[in-house]
Amino acid sequence: MRFITTAMEPHSPCNAAWKDESSSISVGKVEDLKTSNRIKAVLKDREIVVFHHEGKFYAMDLHCYHAGGPLHLGDIEDINGQPCIVCPWHKYKIALATGEGFYQSVDPKTPSAKPQWCTKGVKQRTHVVTVRNGSVYVTLSDLVNSYESDYYSTEKYKKAMNSAQKK
């Protein structure tokens, strides 16, 4: 697994839907990512993971929104027709494309009923992936909305992790 550290130029948060190509950072070659299926990278002090799955590229924050699990070590499963990463720590399921969390629900009034997949809404920050000239680029999403996975990119979390590693 490759680990890439790079700085990212600041960009204007005025339009979340449009990103100028200059705000995207190369995280590797298309062929390398197709071979490895995932890589970790650091863009502007934010740890992310980029996946290649069934011909598409996806990027999201590296740490699971629930408890900070390492998503790059999870398996990918199909949930409701969407590819989802399964956190290796607590088996939380997160849609690669949207960051939605999924859970199974059973109606207690009909216990023999088949469990249904339900959404918790968007919990994990995702990022835009583009391919140009044989390279994979990631543009960090605007921080206008906050998501639960944002905690694992804060100074508070990083200081706690550094302190724990020193013990």
C-alpha positions in Angstrom: 0.0 0.0 0.0 1.4 3.4 -1.0 1.1 6.3 1.3 1.3 9.8 -0.4 1.8 13.0 1.5 1.2 16.2 -0.4 0.2 19.8 0.2 -3.0 21.2 -1.4 -3.4 24.7 -2.5 -6.3 26.5 -0.7 -9.4 27.1 -2.8 -12.5 29.2 -2.6 -15.5 27.5 -0.8 -18.0 29.6 -2.7 -19.3 26.8 -4.9 -19.4 23.3 -3.6 -20.4 21.8 -6.9 -17.6 23.2 -9.0 -13.9 22.7 -8.4 -11.2 24.2 -10.6 -8.6 21.7 -11.8 -5.9 23.5 -10.0 -7.4 22.4 -6.6 -7.0 18.7 -7.4 -3.9 16.8 -6.4 -2.5 13.7 -8.2 -2.6 10.6 -5.9 -1.1 8.2 -8.4 -1.3 6.6 -11.8 -4.5 5.0 -13.0 -2.8 1.6 -13.8 -1.2 1.5 -10.3 -4.5 2.2 -8.6 -6.2 -0.4 -10.7 -3.6 -2.9 -9.6 -3.7 -2.1 -5.9 -7.5 -1.2 -5.8 -6.8 1.3 -3.0 -4.3 3.8 -1.7 -4.0 6.1 1.3 -3.0 9.7 0.8 -2.7 12.9 2.8 -4.1 16.1 1.2 -3.8 19.3 3.1 -3.3 17.5 6.4 -6.4 15.3 5.7 -6.0 11.5 5.5 -8.0 10.0 2.7 -8.4 6.7 1.0 -8.9 6.2 -2.8 -10.6 3.1 -4.0 -10.9 1.5 -7.5 -13.9 -0.7 -7.7 -15.6 -2.2 -10.7 -14.1 0.4 -13.1 -14.8 3.5 -10.9 -12.7 5.6 -8.5 -14.0 6.8 -5.1 -12.3 8.9 -2.4 -13.3 9.4 1.2 -11.8 10.2 4.6 -9.6 7.4 5.7 -11.0 7.0 9.2 -14.5 5.6 9.8 -17.0 8.1 11.2 -18.0 5.7 14.0 -14.8 5.1 15.9 -11.9 6.0 13.5 -11.4 2.5 12.0 -9.0 2.2 9.1 -11.3 2.0 6.0 -8.4 1.1 3.7 -8.4 -2.3 5.4 -12.1 -3.0 4.9 -13.8 -5.2 2.4 -16.2 -3.8 -0.3 -19.7 -5.2 -0.4 -22.8 -4.4 -2.4 -25.6 -2.9 -0.2 -28.8 -1.9 -1.9 -27.1 -1.9 -5.3 -24.3 0.4 -4.0 -20.7 -0.5 -3.4 -19.9 0.0 0.3 -16.8 -0.2 2.3 -17.2 -2.3 5.5 -15.2 -0.9 8.4 -12.9 -3.7 9.7 -13.4 -2.6 13.4 -17.2 -2.7 13.9 -18.5 -3.7 10.4 -20.2 -0.3 9.7 -21.2 -0.1 6.1 -20.5 3.2 4.1 -21.5 3.9 0.5 -18.3 4.7 -1.5 -20.1 7.2 -3.7 -22.1 9.2 -1.1 -20.7 8.5 2.4 -24.1 7.3 3.6 -24.1 4.9 6.5 -26.3 1.8 6.2 -27.8 -0.6 8.8 -30.2 -3.5 8.7 -33.6 -3.0 10.4 -36.2 -5.6 11.3 -39.8 -4.7 12.3 -40.2 -6.2 15.8 -43.9 -6.8 15.1 -43.0 -9.3 12.3 -39.8 -11.0 13.5 -39.9 -13.5 10.7 -39.6 -10.6 8.2 -36.4 -10.2 6.2 -34.1 -7.4 7.5 -34.2 -4.3 5.3 -31.3 -2.0 4.6 -31.9 1.6 5.9 -29.8 4.7 5.6 -28.4 6.8 8.5 -27.8 9.6 6.0 -24.3 10.9 5.0 -21.8 10.2 7.8 -18.5 9.9 5.9 -16.9 12.8 3.9 -16.4 11.9 0.3 -14.1 13.7 -2.2 -14.2 14.2 -6.0 -12.0 11.9 -8.1 -11.1 12.8 -11.7 -8.8 11.0 -14.2 -6.6 13.0 -16.5 -3.7 12.0 -18.7 -3.3 8.6 -17.0 -3.3 10.0 -13.4 -5.9 9.9 -10.7 -6.6 13.3 -9.0 -8.6 14.1 -5.8 -10.2 17.3 -4.9 -11.2 17.7 -1.3 -14.8 18.5 -0.7 -15.8 21.8 0.7 -16.1 22.0 4.5 -19.4 23.9 4.3 -21.3 20.9 5.8 -19.8 18.9 8.6 -19.9 15.1 8.8 -19.0 12.8 11.6 -15.8 11.6 9.9 -14.5 15.2 10.1 -13.5 14.6 13.8 -10.6 12.4 12.7 -9.0 15.3 10.8 -9.1 17.7 13.8 -6.1 18.8 15.8 -7.8 17.5 18.9 -7.8 14.0 17.5 -4.3 14.2 16.1 -2.9 15.4 19.5 -4.8 12.6 21.3 -3.3 10.0 18.8 0.3 11.4 19.2 -0.1 11.4 23.0 -1.3 7.8 23.0 1.5 6.7 20.8 4.1 8.2 23.1 2.9 6.1 26.0 
